Amino acid sequence: MKDKRTRTPENSGRRQFLRTGLAMGGLAVSSASLPVLAQSARDHGDHDMHQMHEQMHGNGHAGHDAHGEVDAKTLRAMMGYDRVEDIPLRGPADAVARLPYTERDGVKEFELTAEPIRWAYAEGRTILAWGYNGQVPGPEIRATEGDRVRIRFTNNLPVPTSLHWHGLHVPFAMDGVPGVTQKAVMPGETFVYEFDAVPAGTRFYHTHGSHHGDESVQMDMGLSGSFIVEPKDGSRSFDKEMTLLLGEWQLGAEGMNQVVATGGHEHEIGGDHATGGYNLFTLNGRSYPDVPSLKVREGERVRIRMINAGSMSIHPMHIHGHSFEVVAIDGNAVPEAARQMRDVVTLAPGERFDVEFTADNPGIWVLHCHELHHAAMGMIMLIEYEGFEAEAKAPPPATAPAGHAGHHGH
């Protein structure tokens, strides 16, 4: 299972140091204070960022030692390799946003694989994962309502697996549930899924495991991707769109995925009440401050498709400086008379929300999970207006409460 496309994570020029300041200083940050935070981040450098990641993600759990090591037998069973360094390294530079297709006899044909990788979730940081076409999340599949699609799925994992089409109205035999609609796809095998892409809306694909008992294990290894079905009439209510897959991970030391370390026995991992053992949260496979910003122009109508691709966590997603309109739930359009204006929508596992907002408040704004443990562990994205520059002035100094001026204490 050697692979010559291994490359080091990109030196991300778009990882602006003002993002570092935001992460270290909290979320309630005015635009006027951004230059101060940016300078602070430049002064502290990457050393503090590495320390912050260590504080966030800890030093590992039961299942491997403090150096992130796992025995070769377990590694081979979960990843198909004897040594971690032999596992292909993948990152955003290797990923494709949208899965290409070829059209044959009126059918759109897609090629999809599942394979073990080391995924770069941040600059200089990786986690052991299973990825569709060697990336996390898998490439977006996009079709038009009513298209006939054929997905040739090849399992390059060391374990059996399957593919489920979440929210799509597929025939029974194509639903991808081992033991119910099909046999699991064995390592090295190819299974062909074919169906009409209906209904329109935000859907996604993900593993359904090799049986019902290991679906969460395979989901926690990263096996999911978006499937967007555009309406047949071509109607659009927005100028720009972004799809966000919300992910959760159980990260140990040295990039060890705790699912791998326990040989797939997640009940051995443990964790605290706030995160349920998950200690890394990603948007499109990246952790803040390495999540690419959403760039907008003033006056644009923007749609964000949010998909909770995790197996356990609930995410209240909050936007700063704007309100958004909930236009679709689970991919299904909300009638105009029933739409709500919100600044938080809460996504349970498997749930999707499409929201739209008008870019009418120039600045650099935060979209983040308001389960703040999740935000602190990576689930943050910036929304940046093109051409906006924060004023280079410090915020006013704090003032003492009345009656305390001049009192320094001892």
Summary of the structure (lengths in Angstrom):
residues: 410
radius of gyration: 22.3
end to end distance: 66.6
largest distance: 84.1
contacts: 1327
relative contact order: 0.14
helix: 19%
strand: 34%
